[in-house]
């Protein structure tokens, strides 16, 4: 048995009634919620508005794409541009070789990424050590970050990849892949060190003081209290640095390493057609976009946590 009841509050109006179930008809565990007719209409209106917005956005995108296509294909010089940069024959020839060389870029990203994180963390800790006895270490760490952040990466690569083999030192490798990875690690560890240092310094001193009052040593407080908070706060900028590192692995080709960029360059040098560069570039973009979207998601998630007070 149900009894009509007048709704009160924001969602109710004159003549707006909802059916309230008789207590005997209620399921065990609580009352059954029955939305009012006005609420149902409001939700229906929201869904209809969302569908209209999606349809308008899709139509606008299609029209914009059509206009851009017509502008590009009717532009002067488009046939020559299409033949030089978007030749299907050379694209098919370059794709398997570029993908084969891409495996080298992926391996460099994995190895150098780990090395950069470890070295960057050590440099950041060295810069934040307290006490006069650690002053020389702090100076060296600051000098390292200042030097490699100011030195262009391409010059660093040329010095390490091309200059080190010229020394002809016994026991020193001349492998361009190892030397290129070393140069990437030296440069990016300086950037990552500053990211970690900013995270460490953003942790309030009361956190360290509270840890010390509980009996933790300075090392334990840094390891168990400060560093976890610092790393968690700096995840988005760290991911941005890894995105940049992923793209810059292609620069090791200046030493002759056959990665994706060098594989494309070989075909371009033989054919004088630049489509392989476009293929290599699109592959790098395809690799970068997922990591970029993940970075955006991680940033938005941490912003929400800070707004809700869930991230110290």
QUIBELQUI-V856551 format. One record per run of one state. SS is the DSSP state (A for helix, B for strand, O for the rest). FROM is the first residue (numbers start at 0). TO is the last residue. If there is no record, write none. Layout:
ss: {SS,SS}
from: {FROM,FROM}
to: {TO,TO}
//
This chain:
ss: {O,B,O,B,O,A,O,A,O,A,O,A,O,A,O,A,O,A,O,A,O,A,O,A,O,A,O,A,O}
from: {0,1,6,16,21,22,25,36,73,77,85,87,128,131,150,152,167,175,202,204,213,217,233,234,255,259,271,274,307}
to: {0,5,15,20,21,24,35,72,76,84,86,127,130,149,151,166,174,201,203,212,216,232,233,254,258,270,273,306,311}
//
